């Protein structure tokens, strides 16, 4: 009798559900819903991560020393006015933007209210490149270099480094650390990477990179491996001009790609491009940042990377000596990047991307591909 009653009840429920005219809709993808509600300017804005100075077109500068001397350490009224028309997806703070803990808290609070809900980014690798640790007003742990950590042969020390750096970055309310360096320092004459890399041996560097990333993640900070496809075999500095690696892709697969593959397999959310040329890979002297062969064919296609590609700073000499801000921004997006970091002239670059979409040079679907990735990251970071 009980079995019969149970069957009758189940049959009634099935019939009730089957005859109900109300269809239960599948949950709406929040990222897709947000994307559909955005204007083109809002979407393009998400693809720019900039210095605060970029929001004030009256600021004149020629070199990074000029910017350092200005010591811009607040979001001004002029910057807010610009931001009303030019929303941004992220802000990167440099050493000259940071005075002490109190000032850092103020400027981050100001940045949080900017249009575009920008994520907060910094270059805090440890060692020579550390905007906070190298500031005497901050009492945080300092590291000699990543090469010194790599020399220990113990990946857990790299983990501890990432966890320590991530912990104080999280305390100060940052979201993204453009670290660690995944380059393999194979050229002893390299003047820009050197001890920033963990090792000259990819088998040593790879586990250091992934453990550093894990340390950042466990502290609540998103890491970014750099500089793809590898800046370790160069002698010139892309901050000031042209640089190249003459390696073939097969040679890179046995060296540089060992660390980048490890980072991709670990699940890294961001990979930063290098402005170096790799003529024996691309057949030209175009910077990797602007090469679809490097970014689409190799990074996305062959290595299977599906997350965010961010450029190295677009105000660097390797870009500005050969391209306008407009050309560089449009060219890098066409090549496959998702985030244009630090264009020399932000508004020129922004307007050029809008125009490129309007005239069909770049499809809006191509913009949407990048913005989906960025919104997904922001959702993971807790930005609504």
DRENDO-1510 file (C-alpha; in Angstrom, 1 decimal, always signed):
<recs>
REC; n; res; u; v; w
REC; 1; UNK; +0.0; +0.0; +0.0 .
REC; 2; UNK; +2.8; +2.4; +0.9 .
REC; 3; UNK; +4.6; +1.6; -2.4 .
REC; 4; UNK; +1.3; +2.3; -4.3 .
REC; 5; UNK; +0.8; +5.6; -2.5 .
REC; 6; UNK; +4.4; +6.7; -3.3 .
REC; 7; UNK; +3.9; +5.9; -6.9 .
REC; 8; UNK; +0.7; +7.8; -7.1 .
REC; 9; UNK; +2.3; +10.9; -5.4 .
REC; 10; UNK; +5.3; +10.7; -7.8 .
REC; 11; UNK; +2.9; +10.4; -10.8 .
REC; 12; UNK; +0.9; +13.4; -9.6 .
REC; 13; UNK; +4.1; +15.5; -9.1 .
REC; 14; UNK; +5.3; +14.5; -12.6 .
REC; 15; UNK; +2.0; +15.4; -14.1 .
REC; 16; UNK; +1.9; +18.7; -12.3 .
REC; 17; UNK; +5.4; +19.6; -13.5 .
REC; 18; UNK; +4.6; +18.5; -17.0 .
REC; 19; UNK; +1.4; +20.5; -17.3 .
REC; 20; UNK; +2.8; +23.7; -15.7 .
REC; 21; UNK; +2.9; +26.4; -18.3 .
REC; 22; UNK; +5.7; +28.2; -16.4 .
REC; 23; UNK; +9.0; +27.2; -17.8 .
REC; 24; UNK; +12.0; +27.4; -15.5 .
REC; 25; UNK; +14.7; +29.4; -17.3 .
REC; 26; UNK; +18.3; +28.4; -17.0 .
REC; 27; UNK; +20.3; +30.9; -14.9 .
REC; 28; UNK; +21.5; +33.9; -16.9 .
REC; 29; UNK; +25.3; +34.1; -17.2 .
REC; 30; UNK; +26.1; +37.2; -15.2 .
REC; 31; UNK; +29.1; +38.1; -17.3 .
REC; 32; UNK; +27.1; +37.8; -20.6 .
REC; 33; UNK; +24.3; +39.8; -19.1 .
REC; 34; UNK; +26.6; +42.6; -18.0 .
REC; 35; UNK; +28.4; +42.6; -21.4 .
REC; 36; UNK; +25.1; +43.0; -23.3 .
REC; 37; UNK; +24.2; +46.0; -21.2 .
REC; 38; UNK; +27.5; +47.9; -21.8 .
REC; 39; UNK; +28.0; +50.6; -24.4 .
REC; 40; UNK; +30.9; +50.4; -26.8 .
REC; 41; UNK; +32.8; +53.0; -24.8 .
REC; 42; UNK; +32.3; +51.1; -21.6 .
REC; 43; UNK; +33.6; +47.9; -23.2 .
REC; 44; UNK; +36.6; +49.5; -24.8 .
REC; 45; UNK; +37.4; +51.2; -21.5 .
REC; 46; UNK; +37.7; +47.8; -19.8 .
REC; 47; UNK; +40.6; +47.0; -22.2 .
REC; 48; UNK; +42.7; +49.9; -21.0 .
REC; 49; UNK; +44.8; +49.7; -17.8 .
REC; 50; UNK; +46.6; +53.0; -17.3 .
REC; 51; UNK; +48.7; +55.3; -15.2 .
REC; 52; UNK; +46.8; +57.9; -13.2 .
REC; 53; UNK; +48.6; +60.6; -15.2 .
REC; 54; UNK; +47.0; +59.4; -18.4 .
REC; 55; UNK; +43.7; +60.8; -17.1 .
REC; 56; UNK; +45.1; +64.4; -17.2 .
REC; 57; UNK; +46.0; +65.5; -20.8 .
REC; 58; UNK; +47.6; +68.6; -19.4 .
REC; 59; UNK; +50.5; +66.7; -17.8 .
REC; 60; UNK; +53.5; +66.9; -20.1 .
REC; 61; UNK; +56.4; +64.4; -19.8 .
REC; 62; UNK; +59.1; +62.9; -22.0 .
REC; 63; UNK; +60.9; +60.4; -19.8 .
REC; 64; UNK; +59.9; +58.2; -16.8 .
REC; 65; UNK; +62.1; +60.5; -14.7 .
REC; 66; UNK; +59.8; +63.3; -15.6 .
REC; 67; UNK; +56.8; +61.4; -14.3 .
REC; 68; UNK; +58.7; +60.5; -11.1 .
REC; 69; UNK; +59.5; +64.1; -10.5 .
REC; 70; UNK; +55.8; +65.1; -10.8 .
REC; 71; UNK; +54.9; +62.7; -8.0 .
REC; 72; UNK; +51.2; +62.6; -8.8 .
REC; 73; UNK; +49.7; +61.0; -5.7 .
REC; 74; UNK; +46.0; +61.7; -5.9 .
REC; 75; UNK; +43.1; +61.5; -8.3 .
REC; 76; UNK; +42.4; +65.2; -9.2 .
REC; 77; UNK; +39.2; +66.9; -10.4 .
REC; 78; UNK; +40.7; +67.0; -13.9 .
REC; 79; UNK; +41.3; +63.2; -13.9 .
REC; 80; UNK; +37.7; +62.6; -12.8 .
REC; 81; UNK; +36.4; +64.8; -15.6 .
REC; 82; UNK; +38.4; +62.9; -18.2 .
REC; 83; UNK; +37.2; +59.6; -16.7 .
REC; 84; UNK; +33.6; +60.5; -17.2 .
REC; 85; UNK; +34.2; +60.2; -20.9 .
REC; 86; UNK; +37.0; +57.6; -20.8 .
REC; 87; UNK; +36.2; +54.8; -18.4 .
REC; 88; UNK; +39.1; +52.5; -17.5 .
REC; 89; UNK; +39.3; +48.8; -16.6 .
REC; 90; UNK; +42.4; +49.1; -14.4 .
REC; 91; UNK; +44.9; +51.5; -12.8 .
REC; 92; UNK; +48.6; +50.7; -12.3 .
REC; 93; UNK; +50.5; +52.5; -9.6 .
REC; 94; UNK; +54.1; +53.3; -9.9 .
REC; 95; UNK; +56.7; +54.1; -7.2 .
REC; 96; UNK; +56.2; +57.8; -7.6 .
REC; 97; UNK; +52.5; +57.5; -7.0 .
REC; 98; UNK; +53.1; +56.0; -3.6 .
REC; 99; UNK; +54.3; +58.0; -0.5 .
REC; 100; UNK; +53.3; +56.0; +2.6 .
REC; 101; UNK; +50.5; +53.9; +3.9 .
REC; 102; UNK; +48.1; +56.8; +4.6 .
REC; 103; UNK; +48.5; +58.3; +1.2 .
REC; 104; UNK; +48.2; +54.9; -0.5 .
REC; 105; UNK; +45.0; +54.2; +1.3 .
REC; 106; UNK; +43.6; +57.6; +0.1 .
REC; 107; UNK; +44.5; +57.2; -3.5 .
REC; 108; UNK; +43.2; +53.6; -3.7 .
REC; 109; UNK; +39.9; +54.8; -2.2 .
REC; 110; UNK; +39.8; +57.5; -4.9 .
REC; 111; UNK; +40.6; +55.0; -7.6 .
REC; 112; UNK; +37.8; +52.7; -6.5 .
REC; 113; UNK; +35.3; +55.3; -7.3 .
REC; 114; UNK; +36.4; +55.9; -10.9 .
REC; 115; UNK; +34.1; +55.0; -13.8 .
REC; 116; UNK; +34.9; +51.5; -15.1 .
REC; 117; UNK; +35.4; +50.0; -11.7 .
REC; 118; UNK; +39.2; +49.7; -12.3 .
REC; 119; UNK; +41.2; +46.9; -10.8 .
REC; 120; UNK; +44.3; +48.0; -8.8 .
REC; 121; UNK; +47.6; +46.8; -10.3 .
REC; 122; UNK; +51.3; +47.1; -9.3 .
REC; 123; UNK; +54.7; +45.7; -10.3 .
REC; 124; UNK; +55.8; +44.1; -7.1 .
REC; 125; UNK; +58.1; +41.3; -8.1 .
REC; 126; UNK; +60.5; +41.4; -5.1 .
REC; 127; UNK; +64.1; +42.5; -5.5 .
REC; 128; UNK; +64.9; +45.3; -7.9 .
REC; 129; UNK; +61.3; +45.8; -9.1 .
REC; 130; UNK; +59.2; +46.4; -6.0 .
REC; 131; UNK; +57.3; +49.7; -5.7 .
REC; 132; UNK; +56.3; +49.2; -2.1 .
REC; 133; UNK; +59.2; +47.1; -0.6 .
REC; 134; UNK; +61.8; +49.5; -2.0 .
REC; 135; UNK; +59.9; +52.5; -0.4 .
REC; 136; UNK; +61.5; +53.2; +3.0 .
REC; 137; UNK; +58.1; +54.3; +4.4 .
REC; 138; UNK; +56.8; +50.7; +4.3 .
REC; 139; UNK; +57.8; +48.1; +6.8 .
REC; 140; UNK; +57.5; +44.9; +4.6 .
REC; 141; UNK; +59.9; +42.1; +3.9 .
REC; 142; UNK; +62.4; +42.8; +1.2 .
REC; 143; UNK; +64.0; +40.2; -1.1 .
REC; 144; UNK; +67.4; +40.3; -2.7 .
REC; 145; UNK; +66.3; +39.0; -6.1 .
REC; 146; UNK; +64.4; +36.1; -7.7 .
REC; 147; UNK; +67.7; +34.7; -8.9 .
REC; 148; UNK; +68.7; +34.3; -5.3 .
REC; 149; UNK; +65.5; +32.4; -4.6 .
REC; 150; UNK; +66.0; +30.3; -7.7 .
REC; 151; UNK; +69.6; +29.5; -6.6 .
REC; 152; UNK; +68.2; +27.8; -3.4 .
REC; 153; UNK; +66.6; +25.2; -5.6 .
REC; 154; UNK; +63.6; +25.1; -3.3 .
REC; 155; UNK; +60.3; +26.1; -4.9 .
REC; 156; UNK; +58.7; +26.5; -1.4 .
REC; 157; UNK; +60.9; +29.5; -0.9 .
REC; 158; UNK; +59.3; +31.0; -4.0 .
REC; 159; UNK; +55.9; +30.1; -2.6 .
REC; 160; UNK; +56.8; +31.9; +0.6 .
REC; 161; UNK; +57.9; +35.0; -1.4 .
REC; 162; UNK; +54.7; +35.1; -3.4 .
REC; 163; UNK; +52.6; +34.6; -0.2 .
REC; 164; UNK; +54.5; +37.3; +1.7 .
REC; 165; UNK; +54.2; +39.9; -1.2 .
REC; 166; UNK; +50.6; +38.9; -1.8 .
REC; 167; UNK; +49.7; +39.3; +1.8 .
REC; 168; UNK; +50.9; +42.9; +2.1 .
REC; 169; UNK; +49.4; +43.8; -1.4 .
REC; 170; UNK; +46.1; +42.4; -0.2 .
REC; 171; UNK; +46.4; +44.4; +3.0 .
REC; 172; UNK; +46.8; +47.6; +0.9 .
REC; 173; UNK; +43.8; +46.5; -1.3 .
REC; 174; UNK; +45.5; +45.7; -4.6 .
REC; 175; UNK; +44.0; +43.2; -7.0 .
REC; 176; UNK; +46.8; +42.2; -9.5 .
REC; 177; UNK; +50.5; +41.9; -9.2 .
REC; 178; UNK; +52.4; +41.9; -12.5 .
REC; 179; UNK; +54.7; +39.2; -11.3 .
REC; 180; UNK; +56.4; +36.8; -11.4 .
REC; 181; UNK; +58.9; +37.0; -14.2 .
REC; 182; UNK; +58.8; +33.8; -16.1 .
REC; 183; UNK; +61.7; +34.6; -18.4 .
REC; 184; UNK; +64.7; +32.3; -18.5 .
REC; 185; UNK; +67.8; +34.4; -18.1 .
REC; 186; UNK; +70.0; +32.7; -20.7 .
REC; 187; UNK; +71.9; +35.7; -21.9 .
REC; 188; UNK; +74.6; +37.0; -19.4 .
REC; 189; UNK; +74.6; +40.3; -21.2 .
REC; 190; UNK; +70.9; +40.9; -20.5 .
REC; 191; UNK; +70.5; +44.3; -18.9 .
REC; 192; UNK; +66.7; +44.4; -18.3 .
REC; 193; UNK; +65.9; +40.9; -16.9 .
REC; 194; UNK; +69.0; +39.5; -15.2 .
REC; 195; UNK; +68.3; +38.7; -11.6 .
REC; 196; UNK; +64.6; +39.4; -12.0 .
REC; 197; UNK; +64.4; +35.8; -13.4 .
REC; 198; UNK; +64.6; +32.8; -11.2 .
REC; 199; UNK; +67.2; +31.0; -13.2 .
REC; 200; UNK; +69.0; +30.4; -16.5 .
REC; 201; UNK; +67.6; +26.9; -16.4 .
REC; 202; UNK; +64.0; +26.4; -17.4 .
REC; 203; UNK; +63.7; +23.2; -15.2 .
REC; 204; UNK; +64.6; +25.3; -12.2 .
REC; 205; UNK; +62.6; +28.4; -13.1 .
REC; 206; UNK; +59.3; +26.6; -13.9 .
REC; 207; UNK; +58.5; +25.3; -10.4 .
REC; 208; UNK; +59.6; +28.6; -8.9 .
REC; 209; UNK; +57.1; +30.5; -11.2 .
REC; 210; UNK; +54.1; +28.2; -10.3 .
REC; 211; UNK; +54.9; +28.2; -6.6 .
REC; 212; UNK; +55.2; +32.0; -6.6 .
REC; 213; UNK; +51.8; +32.2; -8.4 .
REC; 214; UNK; +50.3; +29.9; -5.8 .
REC; 215; UNK; +51.6; +32.0; -3.0 .
REC; 216; UNK; +50.0; +35.1; -4.5 .
REC; 217; UNK; +46.8; +33.3; -5.0 .
REC; 218; UNK; +46.7; +32.0; -1.5 .
REC; 219; UNK; +47.1; +35.6; -0.3 .
REC; 220; UNK; +44.2; +36.7; -2.5 .
REC; 221; UNK; +46.2; +38.4; -5.2 .
REC; 222; UNK; +46.1; +37.5; -9.0 .
REC; 223; UNK; +49.5; +37.1; -10.5 .
REC; 224; UNK; +50.7; +37.6; -14.1 .
REC; 225; UNK; +53.6; +35.8; -15.8 .
REC; 226; UNK; +55.8; +37.8; -18.1 .
REC; 227; UNK; +57.3; +38.6; -20.7 .
REC; 228; UNK; +55.9; +36.3; -23.4 .
REC; 229; UNK; +57.5; +34.8; -25.5 .
REC; 230; UNK; +60.6; +35.4; -23.3 .
REC; 231; UNK; +62.8; +38.4; -22.7 .
REC; 232; UNK; +65.7; +36.4; -21.2 .
REC; 233; UNK; +67.8; +36.0; -24.3 .
REC; 234; UNK; +67.9; +39.7; -25.3 .
REC; 235; UNK; +70.6; +42.3; -24.7 .
REC; 236; UNK; +68.7; +45.5; -25.4 .
REC; 237; UNK; +66.1; +47.1; -23.1 .
REC; 238; UNK; +62.6; +47.5; -24.6 .
REC; 239; UNK; +62.0; +50.5; -22.2 .
REC; 240; UNK; +64.3; +52.5; -24.5 .
REC; 241; UNK; +64.2; +50.9; -27.9 .
REC; 242; UNK; +64.2; +47.9; -30.2 .
REC; 243; UNK; +65.2; +44.5; -28.8 .
REC; 244; UNK; +65.1; +41.0; -30.3 .
REC; 245; UNK; +65.7; +37.3; -29.7 .
REC; 246; UNK; +67.0; +35.3; -32.7 .
REC; 247; UNK; +65.8; +32.0; -31.3 .
REC; 248; UNK; +63.6; +29.8; -33.4 .
REC; 249; UNK; +60.3; +28.5; -32.1 .
REC; 250; UNK; +61.8; +25.0; -31.6 .
REC; 251; UNK; +64.6; +26.5; -29.5 .
REC; 252; UNK; +62.0; +28.5; -27.5 .
REC; 253; UNK; +59.9; +25.4; -26.9 .
REC; 254; UNK; +62.9; +23.8; -25.2 .
REC; 255; UNK; +63.6; +26.8; -23.0 .
REC; 256; UNK; +61.3; +29.8; -22.6 .
REC; 257; UNK; +58.1; +27.8; -23.2 .
REC; 258; UNK; +58.9; +25.4; -20.4 .
REC; 259; UNK; +58.1; +28.1; -17.8 .
REC; 260; UNK; +55.2; +29.6; -19.7 .
REC; 261; UNK; +53.7; +26.1; -20.2 .
REC; 262; UNK; +54.0; +25.5; -16.5 .
REC; 263; UNK; +52.2; +28.7; -15.7 .
REC; 264; UNK; +49.5; +28.0; -18.2 .
REC; 265; UNK; +49.0; +24.5; -16.9 .
REC; 266; UNK; +48.9; +25.9; -13.3 .
REC; 267; UNK; +46.0; +28.2; -14.5 .
REC; 268; UNK; +47.5; +31.7; -14.6 .
REC; 269; UNK; +44.9; +34.4; -15.3 .
REC; 270; UNK; +47.2; +36.9; -17.0 .
REC; 271; UNK; +50.2; +36.7; -19.4 .
REC; 272; UNK; +52.1; +39.8; -20.2 .
REC; 273; UNK; +53.7; +40.3; -23.7 .
REC; 274; UNK; +57.2; +41.3; -24.4 .
REC; 275; UNK; +57.9; +44.1; -27.0 .
REC; 276; UNK; +60.8; +42.1; -28.3 .
REC; 277; UNK; +60.9; +41.0; -32.0 .
REC; 278; UNK; +61.4; +37.3; -32.8 .
REC; 279; UNK; +62.2; +37.3; -36.5 .
REC; 280; UNK; +63.0; +33.6; -36.7 .
REC; 281; UNK; +59.5; +32.9; -35.4 .
REC; 282; UNK; +57.4; +35.6; -37.2 .
REC; 283; UNK; +59.6; +36.3; -40.2 .
REC; 284; UNK; +59.6; +40.1; -39.4 .
REC; 285; UNK; +60.9; +42.6; -36.9 .
REC; 286; UNK; +57.4; +43.4; -35.5 .
REC; 287; UNK; +57.3; +43.4; -31.7 .
REC; 288; UNK; +55.7; +40.3; -30.2 .
REC; 289; UNK; +53.0; +42.6; -28.7 .
REC; 290; UNK; +51.8; +43.3; -32.2 .
REC; 291; UNK; +52.2; +39.9; -33.7 .
REC; 292; UNK; +49.3; +37.6; -34.2 .
REC; 293; UNK; +51.7; +34.8; -35.0 .
REC; 294; UNK; +53.1; +35.0; -31.5 .
REC; 295; UNK; +49.9; +35.7; -29.6 .
REC; 296; UNK; +47.3; +33.8; -31.6 .
REC; 297; UNK; +49.1; +31.0; -33.4 .
REC; 298; UNK; +51.6; +30.2; -30.7 .
REC; 299; UNK; +50.2; +31.4; -27.3 .
REC; 300; UNK; +46.5; +30.7; -27.9 .
REC; 301; UNK; +46.8; +28.1; -30.6 .
REC; 302; UNK; +49.8; +25.9; -29.8 .
REC; 303; UNK; +50.0; +26.5; -26.1 .
REC; 304; UNK; +46.2; +26.5; -25.6 .
REC; 305; UNK; +46.1; +29.6; -23.4 .
REC; 306; UNK; +42.6; +31.0; -23.0 .
REC; 307; UNK; +42.9; +33.7; -20.3 .
REC; 308; UNK; +43.9; +37.3; -20.5 .
REC; 309; UNK; +46.8; +38.7; -22.5 .
REC; 310; UNK; +48.0; +42.0; -21.3 .
REC; 311; UNK; +50.7; +44.1; -23.1 .
REC; 312; UNK; +53.8; +45.3; -21.4 .
REC; 313; UNK; +53.8; +49.1; -20.9 .
REC; 314; UNK; +52.9; +50.7; -24.3 .
REC; 315; UNK; +54.8; +53.9; -23.4 .
REC; 316; UNK; +58.1; +52.0; -23.7 .
REC; 317; UNK; +60.5; +53.0; -26.4 .
REC; 318; UNK; +60.2; +49.8; -28.4 .
REC; 319; UNK; +56.7; +50.8; -29.2 .
REC; 320; UNK; +56.7; +54.7; -29.1 .
REC; 321; UNK; +59.7; +55.0; -31.4 .
REC; 322; UNK; +57.9; +53.1; -34.2 .
REC; 323; UNK; +54.1; +53.5; -33.6 .
REC; 324; UNK; +51.7; +56.2; -32.5 .
REC; 325; UNK; +49.5; +55.4; -29.5 .
REC; 326; UNK; +46.6; +54.8; -31.9 .
REC; 327; UNK; +48.5; +52.4; -34.1 .
REC; 328; UNK; +49.9; +50.5; -31.2 .
REC; 329; UNK; +46.5; +50.1; -29.4 .
REC; 330; UNK; +44.7; +49.0; -32.6 .
REC; 331; UNK; +47.5; +46.8; -33.7 .
REC; 332; UNK; +47.9; +45.0; -30.4 .
REC; 333; UNK; +44.2; +44.3; -30.2 .
REC; 334; UNK; +44.1; +43.0; -33.8 .
REC; 335; UNK; +47.1; +40.8; -32.8 .
REC; 336; UNK; +45.1; +39.3; -29.9 .
REC; 337; UNK; +45.7; +41.2; -26.7 .
REC; 338; UNK; +42.9; +41.8; -24.2 .
REC; 339; UNK; +44.4; +44.6; -22.2 .
REC; 340; UNK; +46.4; +47.6; -23.4 .
REC; 341; UNK; +48.6; +48.6; -20.6 .
REC; 342; UNK; +49.9; +52.2; -20.2 .
REC; 343; UNK; +49.6; +53.7; -23.7 .
REC; 344; UNK; +51.6; +56.9; -24.2 .
REC; 345; UNK; +48.5; +58.9; -25.1 .
REC; 346; UNK; +45.5; +57.1; -23.5 .
REC; 347; UNK; +42.8; +59.2; -25.1 .
REC; 348; UNK; +44.3; +58.9; -28.6 .
REC; 349; UNK; +44.5; +55.2; -28.1 .
REC; 350; UNK; +41.0; +54.9; -26.8 .
REC; 351; UNK; +39.5; +57.0; -29.6 .
REC; 352; UNK; +41.4; +55.0; -32.2 .
REC; 353; UNK; +39.9; +51.7; -30.9 .
REC; 354; UNK; +36.4; +53.2; -31.0 .
REC; 355; UNK; +37.0; +54.4; -34.6 .
REC; 356; UNK; +38.5; +51.0; -35.6 .
REC; 357; UNK; +35.2; +49.3; -34.4 .
REC; 358; UNK; +33.1; +51.9; -36.1 .
REC; 359; UNK; +34.9; +51.6; -39.4 .
REC; 360; UNK; +35.1; +47.8; -39.3 .
REC; 361; UNK; +38.8; +47.5; -38.8 .
REC; 362; UNK; +38.1; +45.6; -35.5 .
REC; 363; UNK; +34.7; +43.9; -35.0 .
REC; 364; UNK; +32.7; +44.5; -31.9 .
REC; 365; UNK; +32.6; +40.7; -31.5 .
REC; 366; UNK; +36.4; +40.9; -31.2 .
REC; 367; UNK; +36.1; +43.5; -28.4 .
REC; 368; UNK; +33.5; +41.3; -26.7 .
REC; 369; UNK; +35.9; +38.4; -26.6 .
REC; 370; UNK; +38.4; +40.4; -24.6 .
REC; 371; UNK; +35.8; +42.1; -22.4 .
REC; 372; UNK; +34.3; +38.7; -21.4 .
REC; 373; UNK; +37.7; +37.6; -20.1 .
REC; 374; UNK; +38.1; +40.8; -18.2 .
REC; 375; UNK; +34.7; +40.8; -16.7 .
REC; 376; UNK; +35.1; +37.2; -15.7 .
REC; 377; UNK; +38.3; +38.1; -13.8 .
REC; 378; UNK; +36.6; +41.1; -12.2 .
REC; 379; UNK; +33.8; +38.8; -11.0 .
REC; 380; UNK; +36.4; +36.5; -9.5 .
REC; 381; UNK; +38.0; +39.5; -7.8 .
REC; 382; UNK; +34.6; +40.5; -6.3 .
REC; 383; UNK; +33.9; +43.5; -8.5 .
REC; 384; UNK; +30.2; +43.8; -9.3 .
</recs>
